[in-house]
Amino acid sequence: MSVIAFDTLKYAKRLKDSGVPDKQAEAEAEALAEVLEVNLKDLATKEDLRRDLRELEQRMIIKLGGMMMAAIAIVATLVKLL
């Protein structure tokens, strides 16, 4: 899983430069960093999606093969009966 860097010091400095009190700017930076950490850890990566699609493709191939075998068996049975 890729990591996204969030510079809390730079963010807090930008808030301070905008007129936000020091303590508030630092608290906001820490809170935002925590939110990003919690929410981004469950974010799917491209590799997660590729793996899931490969698994889905394998399941679909197996099901398609089963349906084809069933269809061939039905056709063979109908040929014998007719």
N, C-alpha and C positions, 0 to 999 in steps of 0.2 A: 504494500500500500504506500502510495506516495505521501509525503509530508509537505504541508503548506506552512511556510515560515511566516509568522506574524510578529513583527517588531513592536512590542508593547512600549518600549522606550520612545521610539520614533512617534508612535501614535499619541502617547501622553504629551510629548513635547509639542506636537502640532495642536493638541487641545489647549495646552497652556499658552501657546503663542496666540491662540484665538480668544484668549481672555477667560478660559475656564480655570477656576482655582486649582492649585497644585494637587491637593488631596483628591478632589473630585476627578481630575484628569487621570491620576494614577489608578483610582478605583474603577473608572470606566474602562481603562486599558486592560486591567486584570480581568474584569468581568467579560469583556469581549473575547479575550484570549481563551477564557474558560468555555464560553459558548461555542467558539470555533472548534476547540479541541473535542468537546463532547459530540457535536453534530457532525463533524467531518470524519470521525472514526468509523461511522457506519455507512459512509458514502462508498458506493460501488466504483471500482476502478475499471478501466478497459479490460484488464486481464480477468477480472471477476466476470464481466459480461461475456467475454470470449469463452471462458470455461463453461458458463451456464448454457451458452448457445451450442457448444459441442455436445454437452450432455443431452440437451433437447434434441439435437440432430440424431444422436444415437438411438434415443427412445423412439423417435419417429421412424427411423429405418427399421427397427425391430417390429414395430406395429404394422408398418407397410408390408414387410415380409410375411407376417402372420396373416394379414388380409389377403395377400396374393396366394398363399398356400390354401387358404379356405376357399377362395374363388376357384382355384384349379381343382380342388377336391369336389366342389359342387358341380363344375362343368363335367368332370370325369364321371360322376355319379349320373348326371343327366344323360350323357352319351350312352352309358350302359343300359339305362332304362328305356331309351328311345331306340 
